[in-house]
Amino acid sequence: MSTPGKSSRGVITAVCISEKRGTQKMDVGRRRLLPDFGLEGDAHGGYMHRQVSLLAEESIDKMRARGLELDHGAFGENLISRGIELVSLPIGTVLRVGEDVLLRVTQIGKECHDHCAIYEQVGDCIMPREGIFAEVLEGGEVQTDDPIVVTDGQAGTAGEESL
């Protein structure tokens, strides 16, 4: 087994969308990822290089350990994964999700100028610190329990194994 935080494979634990930006998302379990857009039906789709947001379940667990009851999508994330330390992936890392989807990491964290609705409801927002963003290189269906794998694409500089 890989060292904790250094695994190059994990699993999708939730697929979330929302109708408005800056709000909590709802876990829909399955959705189509569209190239150069993001998740079909998501308000954040098509937003430049931040087409899809990803957050590790382990990051959410840290907030739950503080006594917060959090549903998937509480921080506005599209895809939640377990098993990969997402925030440690360098920009340019390519991820395969399920059988067809390829994502490329374009941004680690983000600057929040104002406290969004998520911060107001939860009291903190971990997306600026631990969320990552990606663009959709190849689309397809993504669903809960799909594997998520760091590929050998541009991820070679990440020190991850080739798969």
Secondary structure as GFF3:
##gff-version 3
##sequence-region A 1 163
A	DSSP	beta_strand	9	17	.	.	.	ID=ss1
A	DSSP	beta_strand	26	27	.	.	.	ID=ss2
A	DSSP	beta_strand	30	34	.	.	.	ID=ss3
A	DSSP	beta_strand	38	39	.	.	.	ID=ss4
A	DSSP	beta_strand	52	56	.	.	.	ID=ss5
A	DSSP	alpha_helix	57	64	.	.	.	ID=ss6
A	DSSP	beta_strand	79	82	.	.	.	ID=ss7
A	DSSP	three_ten_helix	86	88	.	.	.	ID=ss8
A	DSSP	beta_strand	94	97	.	.	.	ID=ss9
A	DSSP	beta_strand	101	108	.	.	.	ID=ss10
A	DSSP	alpha_helix	117	122	.	.	.	ID=ss11
A	DSSP	alpha_helix	127	130	.	.	.	ID=ss12
A	DSSP	beta_strand	132	138	.	.	.	ID=ss13
A	DSSP	beta_strand	140	143	.	.	.	ID=ss14
A	DSSP	beta_strand	147	150	.	.	.	ID=ss15
A	DSSP	three_ten_helix	154	158	.	.	.	ID=ss16
###
